[in-house]
Amino acid sequence: MNRIKAVLFDLDGTLLDSAPDLVGSLNWVRETEGLPPLPVSEMSPFASKGAVGLLKAGMPETTENQLESWRLRFLEHYAENSYRHSTLYQGVPELLDFLGQENIPWGIVTNKIESLTFPIVEAAELQDAISCVVCGDTLNESKPHPAPVTLACGILQVSPEETLFAGDDIRDIQAGKAAGTQTAAVFYGYGSHELTGEDVAASLPVHHPADISRAVQSKP
């Protein structure tokens, strides 16, 4: 394994516990349809699946036109309520402080669109420490395509081989592997129930953000 000179993170389910607000917007859509709210614990496994994935899991089966209507309503509500109950996971602030002290640049590669991502970055007070943000609509491709990860490595000016990409969704692992980065499978996140297969087995297992600090320290 190469030395880790930069770290890239997925956002939802990796740095940010965003399920309370995502499910809050889902429940707002449900309320407009006369449906009762669903518990965050039941819907959180779908929090990394985007608006459509969350709506498909939490709304009755419907037509594509109705789903699109719900998606637009969901996004409008979420844009105004994306950081009401969301928080950085316990241990994440300490990890990011550590990376700063070690002069290791870090960034975010997310499938969340820019208009939703940047307000969250500011609300979480990450804007002064972060070195790059690549979103789902920054390029024509999004994860699991490797292009967003490749772009982020280019912005950080660190080779993929010396970059660690950490994420809780199987698409993160696939994108990182395809881009040539080292990968870390985040098992405390929302998509951990899908983290299986050879690529995951070959990734750094992360059960707490401190595991990434230890991996950075242990690399020659």
Secondary structure in CASP SS format (residue, H / E / C, confidence):
PFRMAT SS
TARGET T0000
AUTHOR 0000-0000-0000
METHOD secondary structure of the structure
MODEL  1
M C 1.00
N C 1.00
R C 1.00
I C 1.00
K C 1.00
A E 1.00
V E 1.00
L E 1.00
F E 1.00
D C 1.00
L C 1.00
D E 1.00
G C 1.00
T C 1.00
L C 1.00
L E 1.00
D E 1.00
S C 1.00
A H 1.00
P H 1.00
D H 1.00
L H 1.00
V H 1.00
G H 1.00
S H 1.00
L H 1.00
N H 1.00
W H 1.00
V H 1.00
R H 1.00
E H 1.00
T H 1.00
E C 1.00
G C 1.00
L C 1.00
P C 1.00
P C 1.00
L C 1.00
P C 1.00
V H 1.00
S H 1.00
E H 1.00
M H 1.00
S H 1.00
P H 1.00
F H 1.00
A C 1.00
S C 1.00
K C 1.00
G H 1.00
A H 1.00
V H 1.00
G H 1.00
L H 1.00
L H 1.00
K H 1.00
A H 1.00
G H 1.00
M C 1.00
P C 1.00
E C 1.00
T C 1.00
T C 1.00
E H 1.00
N H 1.00
Q H 1.00
L H 1.00
E H 1.00
S H 1.00
W H 1.00
R H 1.00
L H 1.00
R H 1.00
F H 1.00
L H 1.00
E H 1.00
H H 1.00
Y H 1.00
A H 1.00
E H 1.00
N C 1.00
S C 1.00
Y C 1.00
R C 1.00
H C 1.00
S C 1.00
T E 1.00
L E 1.00
Y C 1.00
Q C 1.00
G C 1.00
V H 1.00
P H 1.00
E H 1.00
L H 1.00
L H 1.00
D H 1.00
F H 1.00
L H 1.00
G H 1.00
Q H 1.00
E C 1.00
N C 1.00
I C 1.00
P C 1.00
W E 1.00
G E 1.00
I E 1.00
V E 1.00
T C 1.00
N C 1.00
K C 1.00
I C 1.00
E H 1.00
S H 1.00
L H 1.00
T H 1.00
F H 1.00
P H 1.00
I H 1.00
V H 1.00
E H 1.00
A H 1.00
A C 1.00
E C 1.00
L C 1.00
Q C 1.00
D C 1.00
A C 1.00
I C 1.00
S C 1.00
C E 1.00
V E 1.00
V E 1.00
C C 1.00
G C 1.00
D C 1.00
T C 1.00
L C 1.00
N C 1.00
E C 1.00
S C 1.00
K C 1.00
P C 1.00
H C 1.00
P C 1.00
A H 1.00
P H 1.00
V H 1.00
T H 1.00
L H 1.00
A H 1.00
C H 1.00
G H 1.00
I H 1.00
L H 1.00
Q C 1.00
V C 1.00
S C 1.00
P H 1.00
E H 1.00
E H 1.00
T E 1.00
L E 1.00
F E 1.00
A E 1.00
G E 1.00
D C 1.00
D C 1.00
I H 1.00
R H 1.00
D H 1.00
I H 1.00
Q H 1.00
A H 1.00
G H 1.00
K H 1.00
A H 1.00
A H 1.00
G C 1.00
T C 1.00
Q E 1.00
T E 1.00
A E 1.00
A E 1.00
V E 1.00
F C 1.00
Y C 1.00
G C 1.00
Y C 1.00
G C 1.00
S H 1.00
H H 1.00
E H 1.00
L C 1.00
T C 1.00
G C 1.00
E H 1.00
D H 1.00
V H 1.00
A H 1.00
A C 1.00
S C 1.00
L E 1.00
P E 1.00
V E 1.00
H C 1.00
H C 1.00
P C 1.00
A H 1.00
D H 1.00
I H 1.00
S H 1.00
R H 1.00
A H 1.00
V H 1.00
Q H 1.00
S H 1.00
K C 1.00
P C 1.00
END
